[in-house]
Amino acid sequence: MLTLKTDSSERWLQQVRENLPEILIDHAHCEKKAAGCAMNLIFAYVENYELCQEMVEIVNEELDHFQRVLDLLARRGIKFKRQIPSTYGRRLNDLVRKDEPQRGIDRLLVAGLIEARSCERFDLLRKHVDDAELSDFYHELFESEARHYTAYVRLAKMFGSEDVVLARLDELAGLEAEIIATGDPMPRMHS
């Protein structure tokens, strides 16, 4: 379903085991960035009613997740703070083509791939973190991220034929696999 070309590595799970508070802080930042991405798509494609309507739903859901992660951090006595982000999102966004309609396709597919990777990571977290509260939370988020992935891919088809969109998704998924395989030394949701 998710079109990811590689699974997360044991290296990432080790980062989680050794740095769970940092991962949780980064998770909050990721939810905030996901809401911002959806807002940016509203601004870019304001004339597209269906896209805007779906983005409003995603913005609201991502902001709800952001609040819930902030509450989780507070309950655990973990101070929310600025972090140096991983290079994952920037490297994916660097792949977005500049001219429309290809830009619209790429922006939506990159957002979808980020959601797909988050979905895969939440699945791993719910299975590997020995914490019932986190396991339940990540199970819920797993389902949400899968819905977002599906919505982004479906909306990309408004900017090009299904064949064109799926071919580009396959290409971007291969590049995403290279980025995730390179990894990031900092413990992050997408390191």
C-alpha positions as CSV (number, residue, x, y, z in Angstrom):
1,M,0.0,0.0,0.0
2,L,2.7,2.5,0.9
3,T,5.0,2.2,-2.1
4,L,8.1,2.5,0.1
5,K,11.1,0.9,-1.5
6,T,13.0,0.1,1.7
7,D,12.3,-0.6,5.3
8,S,13.7,1.3,8.2
9,S,16.9,0.0,9.5
10,E,18.0,-1.5,12.8
11,R,20.2,1.6,13.1
12,W,17.1,3.8,13.4
13,L,15.5,1.4,16.0
14,Q,18.8,1.7,18.0
15,Q,18.5,5.5,17.8
16,V,15.0,5.2,19.2
17,R,16.1,2.9,22.1
18,E,18.9,5.3,23.0
19,N,17.2,8.6,22.5
20,L,13.4,8.3,22.9
21,P,13.0,11.8,24.4
22,E,14.7,13.3,21.3
23,I,12.6,11.2,19.0
24,L,9.4,12.4,20.8
25,I,10.5,16.1,20.6
26,D,11.2,15.6,16.8
27,H,7.8,13.9,16.4
28,A,6.1,17.1,17.7
29,H,8.1,19.1,15.2
30,C,7.1,16.7,12.4
31,E,3.4,17.1,13.2
32,K,3.8,20.9,13.1
33,K,5.6,20.7,9.8
34,A,3.0,18.4,8.3
35,A,0.3,20.9,9.2
36,G,2.4,23.7,7.6
37,C,2.9,21.6,4.4
38,A,-0.9,21.2,4.1
39,M,-1.4,24.9,4.7
40,N,1.2,25.7,2.0
41,L,-0.7,23.6,-0.4
42,I,-3.9,25.5,0.3
43,F,-2.1,28.8,-0.5
44,A,-0.5,27.4,-3.6
45,Y,-3.7,25.8,-5.0
46,V,-6.4,28.0,-3.5
47,E,-8.6,27.7,-6.7
48,N,-8.8,23.9,-6.2
49,Y,-11.7,23.4,-3.9
50,E,-11.4,19.7,-3.4
51,L,-7.7,19.9,-2.6
52,C,-8.3,22.8,-0.2
53,Q,-11.1,20.9,1.5
54,E,-8.9,17.8,2.0
55,M,-5.9,20.0,3.2
56,V,-8.1,21.7,5.8
57,E,-8.9,18.2,7.2
58,I,-5.2,17.2,7.2
59,V,-4.2,20.6,8.8
60,N,-6.7,20.1,11.6
61,E,-5.7,16.5,12.2
62,E,-1.9,17.3,12.2
63,L,-2.4,20.2,14.6
64,D,-4.4,17.9,16.9
65,H,-1.5,15.4,16.7
66,F,0.9,18.2,17.5
67,Q,-1.1,19.2,20.6
68,R,-1.3,15.6,21.7
69,V,2.5,15.1,21.4
70,L,3.0,18.3,23.3
71,D,0.7,17.0,26.1
72,L,2.6,13.7,26.0
73,L,5.9,15.5,26.4
74,A,4.6,17.5,29.3
75,R,3.2,14.4,31.1
76,R,6.7,12.9,30.8
77,G,8.5,16.0,32.0
78,I,10.2,16.4,28.6
79,K,10.7,20.0,27.6
80,F,9.7,20.9,24.0
81,K,12.6,22.7,22.4
82,R,14.1,23.7,19.0
83,Q,16.1,21.0,17.3
84,I,18.3,20.8,14.3
85,P,16.0,19.0,11.8
86,S,17.2,15.9,9.9
87,T,18.0,16.5,6.3
88,Y,15.3,14.1,5.1
89,G,12.5,16.5,4.4
90,R,14.8,19.1,2.7
91,R,16.4,16.4,0.5
92,L,13.0,15.2,-0.6
93,N,11.7,18.7,-1.2
94,D,14.8,19.4,-3.3
95,L,13.4,16.8,-5.8
96,V,10.3,18.8,-6.5
97,R,10.2,20.1,-10.1
98,K,9.8,23.8,-10.6
99,D,7.1,24.1,-13.4
100,E,3.4,23.3,-13.1
101,P,1.7,20.8,-13.3
102,Q,4.8,18.7,-12.4
103,R,5.4,20.9,-9.3
104,G,1.9,20.1,-8.0
105,I,2.4,16.4,-8.6
106,D,5.8,16.4,-6.9
107,R,4.7,18.4,-3.9
108,L,1.8,16.1,-3.2
109,L,3.8,12.9,-3.8
110,V,6.7,14.1,-1.6
111,A,4.1,14.9,1.2
112,G,2.6,11.5,0.6
113,L,6.0,9.7,0.9
114,I,6.8,11.6,4.1
115,E,3.4,10.4,5.5
116,A,4.2,6.8,4.2
117,R,7.5,6.8,6.0
118,S,5.9,8.2,9.2
119,C,3.3,5.5,8.9
120,E,6.0,2.8,8.6
121,R,7.9,4.3,11.6
122,F,4.8,4.5,13.8
123,D,4.2,0.9,13.0
124,L,7.7,0.1,14.2
125,L,7.4,2.3,17.3
126,R,4.1,0.7,18.3
127,K,5.7,-2.8,18.1
128,H,9.2,-2.0,19.6
129,V,8.7,0.6,22.3
130,D,8.0,-1.0,25.6
131,D,5.4,1.6,26.7
132,A,1.7,0.9,26.5
133,E,0.7,4.6,26.2
134,L,3.1,5.1,23.3
135,S,2.1,1.9,21.7
136,D,-1.6,2.8,21.7
137,F,-0.8,6.3,20.5
138,Y,1.4,5.2,17.6
139,H,-1.2,2.6,16.6
140,E,-3.7,5.4,16.2
141,L,-1.3,7.6,14.3
142,F,-0.3,4.7,12.0
143,E,-3.9,4.7,10.7
144,S,-4.0,8.4,10.3
145,E,-0.7,8.6,8.4
146,A,-1.9,5.9,6.0
147,R,-5.1,7.9,5.2
148,H,-3.0,11.0,4.6
149,Y,-0.6,9.1,2.3
150,T,-3.6,7.9,0.3
151,A,-5.1,11.4,0.1
152,Y,-1.9,13.0,-1.2
153,V,-1.4,10.3,-3.9
154,R,-5.1,10.6,-5.0
155,L,-4.9,14.4,-5.1
156,A,-1.7,14.3,-7.2
157,K,-3.8,12.7,-10.0
158,M,-5.6,16.0,-10.4
159,F,-2.4,17.3,-11.9
160,G,-1.6,14.5,-14.2
161,S,-2.8,11.1,-15.5
162,E,-2.7,8.1,-13.3
163,D,0.2,6.6,-15.3
164,V,2.3,9.8,-15.0
165,V,1.6,10.2,-11.3
166,L,2.3,6.5,-10.5
167,A,5.5,6.5,-12.6
168,R,6.7,9.7,-10.7
169,L,5.7,8.1,-7.4
170,D,7.8,5.1,-8.2
171,E,10.8,7.3,-9.1
172,L,10.5,9.5,-6.0
173,A,10.0,6.4,-3.8
174,G,13.4,5.0,-5.1
175,L,15.1,8.3,-4.3
176,E,13.4,8.4,-0.9
177,A,14.8,4.9,-0.2
178,E,18.3,6.2,-1.0
179,I,17.8,9.2,1.4
180,I,16.5,7.0,4.2
181,A,19.3,4.5,3.7
182,T,21.9,7.2,4.0
183,G,20.3,8.1,7.3
184,D,21.1,10.9,9.6
185,P,23.4,10.8,12.7
186,M,20.9,12.7,14.8
187,P,18.0,10.7,16.4
188,R,14.9,11.9,14.5
189,M,11.7,10.5,13.3
190,H,13.1,10.5,9.8
191,S,16.8,9.9,10.5
